[in-house]
Amino acid sequence: MAALVRGINRLLRPIDVAVIRASRVPDMYGLLGTRPPAASAPAPLPPDVDAELATTNPRLRELQDRYAALDRHPAVRHSLWNSSFVQQIDLRTFRLDSAYLLQKPRTLADIALFLLGGYYVKSVDALGLFETLEEDGLFGAFTQRLSGRYTISKDLLDSINELNFLARALGVTQLAGLRVLDIGAGYGRLMHRLVTAFPEARGWCVDAIPLSTFLSEFYLRFRGVSDKVTVVPLDAVEQRLVGQEFDLATNVHSFSECTLDTICWWLDLLVQLNVPRLMIVPNPYHNGGTQLYSREADGRFQDFMPELLRRGFRLVRRDAKYLDENLHQFDINTYQYLFQRGN
């Protein structure tokens, strides 16, 4: 453990920070460096919110029935997100280590890597989002303090990193009024951060999982941005999105958990809607995110890059999530892709 921390601190030396000094690990945690500190209890939720996040909520039941009626729809032929997988998600702590965010630290090394990611993202945050976006740890999010000043979570770090990638790829000025369709939006994380950072931007969230649609509706309303982000149920996607103008579609860790048929349906929709750009962040899997693979029902992986090219999407930028190659040895990397269709 101490060797890992020393290695991380060597990488951080150019930006004049340190994660944890090896000599201070026992003093800080009263441990031998083999276990993380005990997790604090999740921040309590207001009573009305706690009651709303129940499996008996009528809106959730309605969405479940509506999606169940779409049993022949390509987008609901799940290879990973089946009913047993979704049932693992606790509605009251959906930002805890779960299907939406893998984030639970199991060792001090995990915490050191998490803090390393935080220092790195802070060092490349050209947009200054550490100063404008906040993290309160609600709904079970694992948080740590960074430099004694910032409260960070995986939600926050991933969002800041992704928005900075878009700024590099598109230009900062384009972000202000961006109109984004988020496919596989989960609980609405990225769109919440986008419209908070850029109040003139607008987002639309779509997902093929009824629980995700329900949580997006709830979470964006709870965060006070439902006037800027529209959540569209799957059975209303074509009706409500046709005629809208979008600058960009995003897909973060979603296509990697879909079948090729499902991915093709979404890509065909983007062509129908004439969406000019598509950002994809794949799961690392066994290739570190260097290739774009679907996940089939039988466990196979299929390259879906040919399907993008067939529909006119060409790759215009690909950045490592962590641009510093020295960080890749810690197995925390994937890639962020931007495709453009047409001129």
N, C-alpha and C positions, 0 to 999 in steps of 0.2 A: 504493500500500500504506500509506504513512504517513498519508494522508488518511483511509483506512478506520479505521486504529487510533485516530487522534484522534477520529473520530466515535463509535467504540465507547466510548472512554474518557469522552466527554461524557455518554453514556447511563448509564455506571456511576458517575459522580461522586456522585449522591445516596446511594449505598451505600458511598462512600469506598473504592473499589477501582479498579484499573486493570489492563487486560489486558497490554499491552506499550507502553511509551512509544515514540513514533515515533523519538526521538533515540537510543534504545538498541537498535533492531532490528539495525543492523550489528554493534554490539559484542557482542550476545548470541549471534548466530549466525554472525558472520563472513561474512555474505552481503550481497547488495545488495537484499534484500527480495523476491526473485523466486522463491525455492525454499524448501521446508520443510527443517528439519534432517533429516539421515539417520535413518531409522527404526532403532531398536535391534532386536537379534535377539529373537525370541519367547522367553519364559521357557521353559527346558527342562522337559519332562514326565518324570515317573517312568517307568522302563523298562516296567513292567507296563501302565501307562496308554497309553503310546505304542504298545505291541503290540496293545492292545484296540481302538484306533481305526484299524482296518484294513478295507478293503473286503471282505476274506475272512472277517471275523468271522461265525461261524455264526448269531448272533442277528440280525445285519443281513440276512443271506441269507434267513433264515426270514421276517422281516417283509416283505422285498421280494416273496417268493413269495406270501405271504398277501394282500398288497395287490394284486398282479397278478391274483389270482383274483377281485377285486372290480371287474372292468373295466366292469361295467354300473352300478356304484354312482354316484349323482349327485355324491358328494364327490370322486371321482377323475377327473372330466372336467375336466382342467386346461387353463387358458388361458395360464398363465405357467410354473407349476412342472412342466414336462415333464422328461423324462429328461435332455436336453441341458442344461437350466438347472440341475438338481440336480447334475449331474456337475461343475459349476464349484466346488463346495464341497469344500475340503480337510478331511478328517475331523480332522486334528491341529491345524488352525488355524481351526476353524469360527466363532470369534469375531473373526476378522480381517475386513477389508472384504470382504463377501460377500453372498449372497442374504439372509442373516439380519440383517446390520447393515451399512448403507452408512456408512462412517466414515473411510475413508483420506484424510488431508489431502494435498493436492497443491501447495498454496502456503502461504505464511505467512498469507495472508488466511484460509485454511481453518482454520488453527490458532487464529487470533484469534477466529474465529466459534465454534469449539469451546469456547474458554476463556470467551467471552462467555456461551454457554449454561450453562457451569458456574457462573459467578458469579450468573447469574440464578436458576438452580435453587436454589443455596445461599440466595439472598435470600428465596425463597418457601417454603423447607423448614420449614413449621410443625411437622412431625413430628420434626424433628431427626435425620433418617436419615443425614445426612452423618457423624454421630457414631457410628452403630451399624452401618452397612453398609460393607463394604470392597471394594477392587478389587486383585487381584494380577496382572492382565495375562495370566493363563494362557490357552492356546488361541488366542493371536494377537491378543488385544484391544489396540487402540491406546489408550495411556494418556498422560496429562499430569499434572503437578503443579499444584495450584491453591492459591495463597496460601502455597506452601511447606509445606503441611500435609496436603492431601488428594490422593490419587491417584484420578483420575476417568477414566471410560470412557463411551462412548455407552450401553452396557448399564446402567451405574450411574445416569447422569443421566436416561435415559428412565424407568427404574424408579422413581426417587425422585419424578419429576414426576407419573407416573401414580398412584402411591400417595397423593400429596398431593391430586391431583384427587379421588380416591375419598374422602379424608378431608373435603374441602370438600362433596362431594355427599351423602355418607352420614352423616357425623359420625365423629369419631375413635373413639368407644367401640364402634362397630359393626365396626371393622376387626379388633379383637382376636380375635373368634371367627368371622370370616368364612369361609364355605365357597364356594369359587370354582371354576367350570368354565372353563378357559382353552382356547378354540377356536382352532386354528392356533397352537399353543404354541411352535413352532420348537424350540429346544434347551432350553426350560423357563426362560428368563430371568426372566420376571415372577413366576412361582410361587416360584422360588428366593428372589427378593428379598422377596416377601410373607411367606413363612413364617419367613424369617430375621428380618425386622423385627417380626413378630407371631407368636411361637411357638405361640399357641393357634389360629391360622388353619389352614385345611386347603385343599389345592388338588388339582385333577384336570387333567391335561394330555391333550388329544386333538389329533390332526393327521391330515391325509389323505396325508401324505408319509412313506413308511417310514423314510427317513433321519432325519426329524425325530423320529419316535417312538423310534428307536434312540438318538439323541443326547440326548433328554429323559431316557430311562431311565439312560443313562450319566452325564450331567451332574448330575442330581439325586442320584444315588448318590454321585458323586465329592464333591459339596458337603455330603454328610451329612444331607440332608433327605428322603430317599426314604421315611422313615416318616411324613412329613407331606404328601407329594405323591404321588398315584397317577397313573401313566401308563397310559392305556387305548388299546390298538391299535384302529384303525378298525373292524375286523371284530367287535370285542367291545363297541363303544360302547353299543348299545341294551341288550344283555344285562346289562352291568355298571353302567350308570348309572341304569336304571329302578329306582325305589325309593329312590334317594339324594335327600337334600334339599340344595338349593343356594340360597344367598342372592344369587348374582350369577354371570353369565357375562361373560367378557372376550374381546374380539377386537381385537388390536392389529396393524394393518397386514396383515391377512390377508384379510378380505372384499374389500378393494380389489384383491386379486390372484386373485379367484375369479369364476367365471361366476355369473350370476343364478340359474340352476338349483341350483348348489351352495349358494349363500347361502340359498335357500329351503329346501333340505333341512335345513340346520343350524337355521334359525329354527323349522321344524316340530318338530325334536327338542327345542328349548327349550320350546316350547308343551307337548309331550308330557311333559317332565320338570317342568313347572310352575315354571320358573325365573322369579322375579319381576323381575329387573333385568338389564340388558345394557349393558355399557360397550363402545363402539366407538371406535377411533382409526383414521381412514382415512389412506391415502397422500395427500399434498398434490395430486399431479397438477397440472392446470392451474387448479384452483380454490382452492388453498390449504387444502384440507380442509373447505371450507364446505359441500360437498355430499357425499353418500354414493353412490359409483359402483362398480359391478362392473367387471370387465375380461373382455370376451367373447373367444372364440377367434379371432374375425376382427378383433380390435383395437378394437372399439367399446366405449364406456362406457355403462352403463345405470344410471339412478337406482334404488336399491333402497329408498329411504325408503317408497314406497307399500306394499312388502311387509311392512315393520315395522308400519306402521299397520294393515294388513289383519289382522295377527295380534294386535292389541291392545297393541303396544308404543308408548307415547307418550313424547315427549321431555320430560325434566324438567330437564335441565341441559346446557348446551354451553359449555365454556370453551376459549379459545385455549390452545394448548400453552404459549405465552409470553403471559401476560396483559398485559404492557406493549406497547401498540400500536407504540411506537417501534422495537421489535425486528423488526416484520414487514417492514420495508424490506430487511432482510438475507436474506430468502427462507429462513428457517429454521422457518417456522411451519406448524402444522396445528391441528386442533381435537380435543377430547376430548368424547365424547357419553355421556350416561347416559340410558337409556330404562327405563321402568317399565311393567310389565304388571299390570293389575288395580288394586286400591286401594292 
